[in-house]
């Protein structure tokens, strides 16, 4: 299907936003995009939350930029699984990001200096509060659904707990109720790669006119390995050599997989902000709705009233199906309405972004039921 054109938007907020850390941020902006048309009673809005290195550009293309497709363009648009002919879809860039919302590279109104490492630590819950303010400004009291994959799925979960009265449905894809020790460890190694880069300058590298690209490259390489499955990496690269013969070098590229990871790291270091990477991975680490309930996930989800869809992928070892099943059990223990699909896909964590017809079909059917209910409402 052809992609449709969209226009980036931004909304400014002067009032301070209290943060879970005890700090606050004021005079900030949120970048966002909308797709489709809000109906007369404002009941067909769907919020799509983004993952770590994504943004509010969820679908469509920018005028004159045919290669600027949104990161979930295969999922969202006219006639697609989340049909913008029937729903009003909103994508919001999270605070602290580097894609338009106020972040570490912007000026702190209290000091007149670029925030840098002084940008306040933000959590998933803080992002949800900020999103709620933007929806208030758009005149949207209740969401037909909130949807997200990976870190976006955590935001969708948090919406159902922070604002249960404002969410009718929630789609949580390739996500988890919290990070396990292994995931926190991967995040920490990536952060250490960034902060030990000589060009990091304690997070104030903007003032020095440099970018800690070496650290960002390594962080991206580590992350990218965790997004792919062993099967996909072996099928795509195996032990293929870069050249015809071995160079017997400890520093030159010998294998195609090395070349691929270096390419991904180089590309990432050109557009992603180092402080943003630190902030977002910390938000991942901190997310733990059961933490306030002595680890009892059932107690944590007692507040949720939405109807849920959870989707996991068999080869996703970063957010394994077992983690989704933990959420399913907690919701069922609370007698909530839950649909669950476990897709046998070879792609690893990245499967939630790809074109598996079974996966797209599950999401399409779920939203079809929501649309029919909306259209039948008096």
Steps between C-alpha positions, in 0.01 A plus 500: 500500500610853428604710800311819572652840574514635856603828660718516815342696785616635835329619818656717768429475872602773744372342823748275685459126461577320830727199449530178699853594603367799694628743238282678246534645152333814370482690176527185290367385162370168374526405134212296364313392187140401436351272236135467402205701627367543852130414500226727632491355852881468516479129577722351225844622614786249520832596659805318363802506734848465358798286594859593584642635175172589328292817505157653451532438124294183516364480146478678167765707324600864505417714197772470236677223694383165358753305710386649832253227594397483865643213701164316522376591153429134422258494794331842493322680217191489278379140475787366714482306826449822694277666243524879491177511300330392824732619777671825591856393577744710702875455531682703769876538534610436857660766720877466490500368146706644216223512239324826576377491859700689762812304585859526618606697192255783577542804723412479868273803564627520858868535408509618140742215423447182303371228734752232408541260792288732716181397321283341770469123511164394358298183546235318300244645741627853432460446126143384551423810708642719223299315236185549709560876505525508122182297463327743738605786275359313198169458684528121521373371834491127421707286268340225295839329537862548590755288317874444507779253440798437729550818708183629335318200643618597848349843446173339390500292820572807708211688339259232622631541855548877520184599313275192498189711445648646180592176318247255355747262334876437514723314254831395655739347248840333558523652845543409867379603848859600586858431389680195630861519618637401159319787327614752761853366449486558123380855562779567747772376263360728229492798739857437612612495137354850462611662827859370467536645149754787535266720296213460750634771735268403784197543275585861403660413167283756317708779654813339358365464146547123497284186509594178686460294185726218610285430802177533303627255239577236761170560680310449176696186412421349839133592470468375145632156593224468759227596252580213262460126548780246465312344207475826308863592560617159383269497200596851393873493577616163632878490484523689172830680457529863400785424259595189306776407743569544868722795590612353831437833671354579842379844385393476136152378409509127423131396505190648337323521835778730623454722196123514556532595866754770425271641232208510743716664764635763260152588376357526852781727622414754231146570617442385860585704807724342764323655800166389356630144482597513867162643601290251305690191609467616862124544453494138379693389809271685741168375362353256752129547581508207739785654696259703712311178579791287627535346154135389484399555137141403569471778759667745260245435226195510726453865392483420129155495342593493130458205265844371400678351203846355563727372224837329539743329263658161564859600414493829690750436781518867602129506593412134492146356475531393865506868600180570305339198659578648843289802404224280357481298822489811719217644291305174495546470876325838516228371263591746228424448131820378329586375151845345460691400188839330503639520147749238384729747321876465437592868520559553871394821675488692171207283390259759641607738220483252213244370250386171646148450360384308808615778733351779286181293473468465877532876546259567212234271647535656845461854370216389273300396807572834666393689187176305470416570865571871451289522188211316670504734800205744515 
